[in-house]
């Protein structure tokens, strides 16, 4: 389902924005960070998140939970894009390592093996989050169950 929607919408003017809003509607908590899907293909996702006051902490940087949320959606899209329509996935574990304060627009990327089976299995994926200077601000490890 994700593959079909992305492949259709991403080619249209404003289609990536529409797809990104759909992701936020399907996963309402994820929608709170307003992720923007930039690129999505088999085994790869690139998602951005703008810096906004609502997702900042008391240190005037992006909150830790917003970062892990960005990592979760990015790893999930990379994995779920290639799954057959009768397969579903759920995050069963998340961990994050922070390298520096996150400020400005952030870009998260995940590359993983292309999974084509609906057979129940667990997958551990790494998502990296970069700031506008291309410095790595965090690394997310997400464990997904299919």
VENPESUL-V510981 format. One record per pair of residues at least 24 apart in sequence whose ideal C-beta (glycine too) atoms are under 8 Angstrom apart, sorted by the first residue. I is the first residue (numbers start at 1). J is the second residue. Records with the same first field share a line. If there is no record, write none. Layout:
I: J, J
//
This chain:
1: 85
2: 40, 77, 80, 81, 83
3: 81, 82
6: 37, 40, 81
10: 40
23: 73, 77
27: 73
29: 69
30: 69, 72, 73
32: 69
33: 66, 69, 70, 73
35: 70, 73, 74
37: 77
38: 107
40: 77, 78, 81
41: 81
42: 81, 82, 114
43: 78, 81, 82, 111, 112, 113, 114
44: 78, 109, 110, 111, 112
45: 74, 75, 77, 78, 81, 108, 109, 110
46: 74, 107, 108, 109
47: 73, 74, 77, 107, 108, 109
48: 105, 106, 107, 108
49: 105, 106, 108
50: 105
51: 102, 103, 104, 105, 106
59: 101
60: 103
61: 101, 102, 103
62: 101, 102, 103, 106
64: 96, 98
67: 96, 98, 102, 106, 129, 137, 138, 140
68: 94, 96, 138, 140
70: 106, 108, 127, 129, 140
71: 96, 108, 110, 127, 129, 138, 140, 142
72: 127, 140, 142
73: 108
74: 108, 109, 110, 127, 140
75: 110, 112, 125, 126, 127, 140, 142, 144
76: 142, 144
77: 110
78: 110, 111, 112, 125, 127
79: 110, 112, 115, 123, 125, 144, 146
82: 114, 115, 116
83: 115, 116, 118, 146
84: 116, 117, 118
86: 118
87: 117, 118, 146
88: 146
89: 144, 145, 146
90: 144, 145
91: 142, 143, 144
92: 122, 143, 144, 145
93: 141, 142, 143
94: 140, 141, 142, 143
95: 140, 141
96: 138, 139, 140, 141
97: 138, 139
98: 137, 138
99: 135, 136, 137, 138, 139
100: 131, 135, 137
101: 137
102: 129, 131, 137, 138
103: 131
104: 131, 132
105: 131, 132
106: 130, 131, 137
108: 140
115: 146
117: 146
118: 146
119: 146
120: 145, 146
121: 145, 146
122: 146
//
